[in-house]
Structure formats: structure tokens, C-alpha cells
Amino acid sequence: MKNIVLCFDGTWNTADAEFPTNVVKTAQLVLPVDGNDTDQVLFYDAGVGSMQVAFGSSINNFLGGAFGVGLMENIEDAYRFLTFNYTPGDRLFIFGFSRGAYSARSFCGLIRTCGVLHKQHVGKVREAVMLYKHRNREAGPDAAPCVKFRNDYSTAAYTGQASDMSPLHLEYMGLWDTVGALGIPSAIPFAGRFNKKYAFHDVTLSRMVHSARHALAIDERRNTFRPSRWTNLNELNTARAALPGAGGPLYQQIWFPGDHASVGGGGDVNGLWQASLVWVVEGARARGLAVDETSLEGYRRDINHKASVYCMKRRTFSLSSISFRRSRFGPRDSALSDVSEVAQQRIKASATDLFEKRRYRPRTLRAYIEKHSGELGTTWR
């Protein structure tokens, strides 16, 4: 048995970037073996739009970053890697940021549909991808063609598997601010008709994943960076709570202060991304992933709730230039713990303590602050 760690980076992000994302930092934290001499194998996928090829690289970078072109190819690469490296009993840990988080979720959807191929059937990877893209979405992974494909070619699966097939252990998924906008921006006429071809992606969180955490950015306002949230956490946590030995909620989605890069990393401002990094990685540790504890503790010490919520350095091109800006719809009927501790610290802080020199009152959190004003010891105004 070994741990297989698959990391999907965000749009235009690479491992050698000046300001690496939390996906890169997570990959760096993963130890080659754990305390029980269990191997930990790592796959890292650079974000869409970052492929460097001799011909057409600029076009690829633009199309990948602007419209998500190349996302499915990245998922296919990860699936092929998994096919070559997986043996029954291995445990999977999956991480992603931005469109890389969307890739991670769709990658799980591909596995749910097709299982993990036996390496002797690696030539069926493309066929698996086509089955995933053209499956009967209403029937889901239990549709007859999907079941037959898994029984014919897969060595492990979550559902509808043959009696001699190994159960799949997708132990943990950790994500930062999933962005699911693919294709033409919705503000452009006829975008919906063009974008229908991307509707096949299955990004719903299922019980196939044993535990998951998703960090959302409170202060991102660009319309083209709208978050793709999980909406079924109560249902999943209720089902898990009924199992023997269940502890706290295994599926969590929490809001963190900062814009997209201040939460997922990759920006030039320190202090806030460390909080979401530590939270997501600690979730993986709880499921058995071995990480560099010294480095993780260093990130924990560097958390600064007073830091700027906005990164100073932005790309010269952004789809935000052709879209509206608006505050995100934040937590409404929420628990106090649905907003991170570092965000609560900012809410309680005086204006003079914060980088912006004003009280932290993002519209995204208005309903939350009004509901929990007593517990927070402050009011919206």
C-alpha cells in the first residue's frame, strides 16, 4: 500500500513561479515516505494556460487561462499517471486551486464513472475519457455502459464493481477557491449555447471521497472568478455521522479572508494564504498523509490576520476587464465555524490594526456578522 498524491495547480500557475500557489507548497510538504515506511508518490500538474511548447505557446497560454482550454487534457494526464502507478489498496489524496480545483473535482468524477484502470489497459484511457464526456448524466456512474467498462477494464472502483474488484480508497480532497467558469464568459451573447460542451464535468462531492475541505475567498469580487461551491455537505456529513466511530464533520467548506490569490496562494502578499494552506493540509494529515511538520509549523507561525486582503501584483490580462465586479454571496444560514478563525479575528479587529486602516466588513459576510454579532462581540455597523 502507498499514498498517491495528485496536485492540480491553478490557471497560469507553475511550480517555478515567482510566487508559488498553495498547491505547490502542499506538494513540497509531502514526505517521500511516512513514519511506517509507506511510500508517498506525487503527481503535480501545472495549471491550464501554462504549457510551454515551441509553437503556439502564447496562444495556448491565452486560451487556457481565459477559457479553460486544456483542462480535460490535464485530467487525462493525471488519470494516465494513476493508471501506471496504482495498485489495489493505495490511498488517494487530491489537491487543487482555482481551475485546478475544478480539475481535481472532475478528475474524481472521471474515477467515479470509470474506476481506476488496470495498467495493462492503459490504452483505454482515452476511451474512458470519452465515456465520461458522453455518459448518461441522469443515470450517473451506475449506467450500464459505465458498469460494463469498469468491470472489463478497472482494477478498483467505488460503485457497481465486480465482486473481485478492489474497493477504491479516495481518502481526501483539499481545495482552494474552485473556479468553474469554462468557455466564453457568460456576459457575452450566445455564451450559454457555446459552453454546453463543458456540461459533462461531474464536480459534485460524493461519499466516494472519505473527507474533504474547501477554502473559499471572501474578498474576491471578479465575476469571472465566481466560486463553484459544494451544496450537499449537510447530507454527506449526516450520512457519515451514522457510521461507527464517526467524529466531527468530515466534509467542510469554510470562508477565508482575501482575494483569489490571497487564499489559494500565488500572490505577492503574505499572511493570509498561510491560514488556508495549514487548514487544508491539516485535513489531509488527519487522514494519514505524512508531511514536513517543521515547514507546516513555520507556515502556521506566519499567519497574520492583519495583512492586506488584496494581492498587489496582477497579470496584465484578466477576464475581469470584460466582466462585472460584485461581492460574492457568502454564508447565510450558517454556523459560527463556517467562517475561518483568521476571518473572525479580522472582524473583531479595530481599523487601526488592519492593513487597510478600516474595519473588516465585506458585504459577503454581512448576513453572517449580523447573525453572530453576539458571539463575535461586534456588529455590522
Residue pairs with C-beta under 8 A, 6 or more apart in sequence:
1 38
1 87
1 89
1 90
1 91
2 38
2 39
2 40
2 41
2 87
2 90
2 91
3 34
3 38
3 39
3 40
3 41
3 90
3 91
3 92
3 93
3 171
3 288
3 289
3 290
4 40
4 41
4 43
4 82
4 85
4 86
4 90
4 91
4 92
4 93
5 27
5 30
5 40
5 41
5 42
5 43
5 92
5 93
5 94
5 95
5 289
6 43
6 45
6 78
6 81
6 82
6 92
6 93
6 94
6 95
6 104
6 107
7 23
7 24
7 26
7 27
7 42
7 43
7 44
7 45
7 94
7 95
7 96
7 100
8 23
8 45
8 47
8 74
8 78
8 94
8 95
8 96
8 97
8 100
8 101
8 103
8 104
8 107
9 15
9 21
9 23
9 24
9 44
9 45
9 46
9 47
9 50
9 96
9 97
9 100
10 21
10 23
10 47
10 96
10 97
10 98
10 99
10 100
10 101
10 176
10 179
10 264
10 266
11 47
11 48
11 49
11 50
11 64
11 65
11 68
11 98
11 99
11 100
11 179
12 47
12 48
12 49
12 50
12 61
12 64
12 65
12 315
13 20
13 21
13 23
13 24
13 46
13 47
13 50
13 97
13 98
13 100
13 266
14 46
14 47
14 50
15 24
15 27
15 44
15 46
17 24
17 266
18 268
19 261
19 265
19 266
19 267
19 268
19 313
20 265
20 266
21 97
21 176
21 261
21 264
21 265
21 266
22 97
22 176
22 264
22 265
22 266
22 273
22 276
22 277
22 280
23 44
23 95
23 96
23 97
23 100
23 176
23 264
23 265
24 44
24 265
25 265
25 277
25 299
26 95
26 174
26 277
26 280
26 281
26 284
27 42
27 44
27 95
28 292
28 295
29 281
29 291
29 292
29 295
29 296
30 40
30 42
30 289
30 290
30 291
30 292
31 40
31 290
31 291
31 292
32 39
32 40
33 39
33 40
33 290
34 40
34 288
34 289
34 290
35 290
38 290
40 289
40 290
41 85
43 78
43 81
43 82
43 85
45 74
45 77
45 78
45 100
45 103
47 64
47 97
47 98
47 99
47 100
48 64
48 65
48 68
48 69
48 70
48 71
48 74
48 99
48 100
48 103
49 60
49 61
49 62
49 63
49 64
49 65
49 66
49 69
49 70
50 61
50 64
51 57
51 60
51 61
51 64
51 70
53 60
60 69
60 70
62 317
63 69
63 70
64 70
64 71
65 317
66 317
66 319
67 182
67 183
67 184
68 99
68 181
68 182
68 183
68 198
71 99
71 102
71 103
71 106
71 182
72 106
72 129
72 133
74 103
75 103
75 106
75 107
75 110
75 129
76 125
76 126
76 129
78 103
78 107
79 107
79 110
79 111
79 117
79 125
79 128
79 129
80 122
80 125
82 92
82 111
82 116
83 116
83 117
83 118
83 119
83 121
83 122
83 125
84 119
84 122
86 116
86 119
86 155
86 156
88 155
88 156
88 166
89 166
89 169
90 169
91 169
91 170
91 171
91 287
91 288
92 168
92 169
92 170
92 171
92 172
93 171
93 172
93 173
93 174
93 284
93 287
93 289
94 104
94 107
94 108
94 170
94 172
94 173
94 174
95 104
95 173
95 174
95 175
95 280
95 284
96 102
96 103
96 104
96 105
96 173
96 174
96 175
96 176
96 178
97 175
97 176
97 177
97 264
97 265
97 266
98 176
98 177
98 178
98 179
98 225
98 260
98 264
99 179
99 180
99 182
101 175
101 176
101 177
101 178
101 179
101 214
101 228
102 178
102 179
102 180
102 182
102 201
102 203
102 228
104 173
104 175
105 173
105 175
105 178
105 201
105 202
105 203
105 204
105 205
105 228
106 201
106 202
106 203
108 170
108 173
108 202
108 206
108 208
108 209
109 132
109 201
109 202
109 203
109 204
110 128
110 129
110 132
110 202
111 158
111 168
111 170
111 208
112 141
112 158
112 159
112 202
112 206
112 208
113 128
113 131
113 132
113 135
113 141
113 146
113 202
114 128
114 131
114 132
114 146
114 149
114 150
114 153
114 154
115 149
115 150
115 153
115 154
115 155
115 156
115 157
115 158
115 161
115 165
115 168
116 154
116 155
116 156
116 157
116 168
117 124
117 125
117 128
117 153
117 154
117 155
118 153
118 154
118 155
119 155
121 153
121 154
124 153
127 149
128 149
128 153
131 145
131 146
131 149
132 200
132 202
133 200
134 200
135 143
135 145
135 146
135 200
136 143
136 145
137 199
137 200
137 202
139 146
140 146
141 147
141 158
141 159
141 160
142 159
142 160
146 160
147 160
150 157
150 160
150 161
150 162
150 165
151 160
151 161
151 162
151 165
154 161
154 165
155 165
155 166
156 165
156 166
156 167
156 168
157 165
157 167
157 168
158 167
158 168
158 170
158 206
158 208
159 208
161 167
168 208
169 210
170 208
170 209
170 210
171 210
171 211
171 287
171 288
171 289
172 209
172 210
172 211
172 212
172 283
172 284
172 287
172 289
173 205
173 209
173 211
173 212
173 213
174 212
174 213
174 214
174 280
174 281
174 283
174 284
175 212
175 213
175 214
175 215
175 280
176 214
176 215
176 263
176 264
176 265
176 276
176 280
177 215
177 216
177 217
177 220
177 225
177 227
177 260
177 263
177 264
178 203
178 214
178 227
178 228
178 229
179 224
179 225
179 226
179 227
179 228
179 260
180 201
180 203
180 226
180 228
181 224
181 225
181 226
182 195
182 198
182 201
183 191
183 194
183 195
183 197
183 198
184 190
184 191
184 194
184 195
185 191
185 223
185 224
185 319
185 322
185 323
186 192
186 195
187 223
187 322
187 323
187 324
188 322
203 228
204 230
204 232
205 212
205 230
205 232
205 233
205 236
205 251
206 236
207 236
207 239
207 240
210 250
210 287
211 250
211 251
211 283
211 286
211 287
212 230
212 250
212 251
212 252
212 283
213 251
213 252
213 253
213 254
213 279
213 280
213 283
214 229
214 230
214 252
214 253
214 254
215 254
215 255
215 256
215 263
215 264
215 276
215 279
215 280
215 340
216 227
216 229
216 253
216 254
216 255
216 256
216 263
216 328
217 227
217 255
217 256
217 258
217 259
217 260
217 262
217 263
217 264
217 328
218 255
218 256
218 257
218 258
218 309
218 328
218 330
218 339
218 343
218 362
218 364
218 365
219 257
219 258
219 259
219 262
219 309
219 310
219 362
219 364
220 227
220 258
220 259
220 260
220 263
220 328
221 259
221 325
221 326
221 327
221 328
222 260
222 318
222 319
222 320
222 323
222 325
223 320
223 323
223 324
223 325
223 326
224 318
224 319
224 320
224 323
225 260
225 320
226 328
227 328
229 253
230 251
230 253
233 249
233 251
233 252
233 253
236 250
236 251
237 249
237 250
237 251
240 246
240 249
240 250
240 251
241 249
252 283
253 338
254 279
254 337
254 338
254 339
254 340
255 330
255 331
255 338
255 339
255 340
255 343
255 364
255 365
256 263
256 272
256 275
256 276
256 279
256 340
256 342
256 343
257 263
257 272
257 305
257 309
257 340
257 342
257 343
257 346
257 360
257 362
258 272
258 273
258 309
258 310
259 267
259 309
259 310
259 311
261 267
261 273
261 311
262 269
262 272
262 273
262 307
262 308
262 309
262 310
262 311
263 272
263 273
263 276
264 273
264 276
265 273
265 277
267 273
267 311
267 312
267 313
268 311
268 312
268 313
269 307
269 308
269 310
269 311
269 312
270 302
270 304
270 307
271 302
271 303
271 304
271 305
271 306
271 307
271 308
272 303
272 304
272 305
272 307
272 309
272 342
274 299
274 300
274 302
274 303
274 304
275 303
275 305
275 340
275 341
275 342
276 340
277 299
278 296
278 299
278 300
278 303
279 340
281 289
281 291
281 296
282 296
284 291
285 291
303 342
305 342
305 343
305 345
305 346
305 349
306 346
306 349
306 353
306 354
306 355
307 355
308 355
308 356
309 355
309 356
327 362
327 363
327 364
328 364
329 364
330 362
330 363
330 364
330 365
330 366
330 367
330 368
331 338
331 339
331 365
331 367
331 368
332 367
332 368
334 367
334 368
334 371
336 344
336 372
336 375
336 376
338 368
339 365
339 368
343 360
343 365
344 376
346 354
346 360
347 360
347 361
347 365
347 369
347 376
347 378
348 376
348 377
348 378
349 359
349 360
350 359
351 357
351 358
351 359
354 360
361 369
361 380
366 380
369 376
369 378
369 379
369 380
370 379
370 380
373 379
373 380
